[in-house]
Amino acid sequence: MYWKLLRRLLPYAAVILLLWYSTRGIRFSQTLRSLQRADLSLFVGVSLAGFLVWFFGETLLFSRLFSYFHKRTEVFELVPAIAAFYFLQIINLTVASSALMFFLNKHKGATWSAAGVTLLFQGLLDVTLLGALALAAIFLGLDPPLHEVAPYAVIILLVGTTTAGSFLWLRPKSGLLKWLYERPALTAFRMARPRHYMSLVLIRLPIFIADGFILFGELRSFHVDISLFQTLLFTPAVLLLGSLPFAPVGLGTLQFLFVKGLAGFAPRADLLAAALAISFINLVWRMPLGFVSIGLSNRDRLSAEGYRAAVSL
């Protein structure tokens, strides 16, 4: 019982620790003045555009992913599950993933383990792509403080490419590797072919690039003097750390990254205010989706009991 409670509280303790570290030496009045000076109409408009790009882009992405490795999935039928997925990101990404796992189990006949591994497949592809983009950004001139991500990006890239290559070209004949390769839950990894990887990357990459433009608009609304080019180089690091599963919509990690990585472009108070505003607006866009997802799910015969089961995982 105590271990279960501790496991639930640790992620939030990590968020609080990161927020404390990021706000050291910054007075609340400084952050408030930064918020007052910001162009909030620009910020809200750009943020809403970014949210819509992610929502509809990921709806397309996951419909393609599920069609490849399970059963044909239309974009429209996935909207309730994606709405629940985004709403539950208020808690964290791990909990949010349960909404998509529930969809695969309920509507596509996937086992819970196969559904989880399918999401793991996409997650590994995403972080591998971000690792490659982060290394490219460093090579192209990313600001030196963020060069610290290079070792992690290399490790991520090696793990991702090695895993994909192993399933693409190796067929173990015996022993532990054969047993592991044949696990029923690993359907996505076994079925994936180069064309599947290419198709999914061609959907995901434009979302990542668009996020760089969105981030540029959000930073400029807080008068952060950074070029579009540097923002695009900075974006992979934001997405990589922002996708950590324990943090709700990047809370804590985003503030740490802004204050540490963009220190040369604006006062720390402005950077902190921008990061806090981004986290807050991301929560605001997700909150109404709880009601949307329940309404659409009921219409599509997704039971409230099943929805609660997904949330409690």
Secondary structure by P-SEA (a helix, b strand, c coil): caaaaaaaaaaaaaaaaaaaaaaccccaaaaaaaaaacaaaaaaaaaaaaaaaaaaaaaaaaaaaaaacccccccccaaaaaaaaaaaccccccccaaaaaaaaaccccccaaaaaaaaaaaaaaaaaaaaaaaaaaaaaccccccccaaaaaaaaaaaaaaaaaaaacccccccaaaaaaacccccccccccaaaaaaaaaaaaaaaaaaaaaaaaaaaaacccccaaaaaaaaaaaaaaaacccccccaaaaaaaaaccccccccaaaaaaaaaaaaaaaaaaacaaaaaaaaaaaaacccaaaaaaaaac
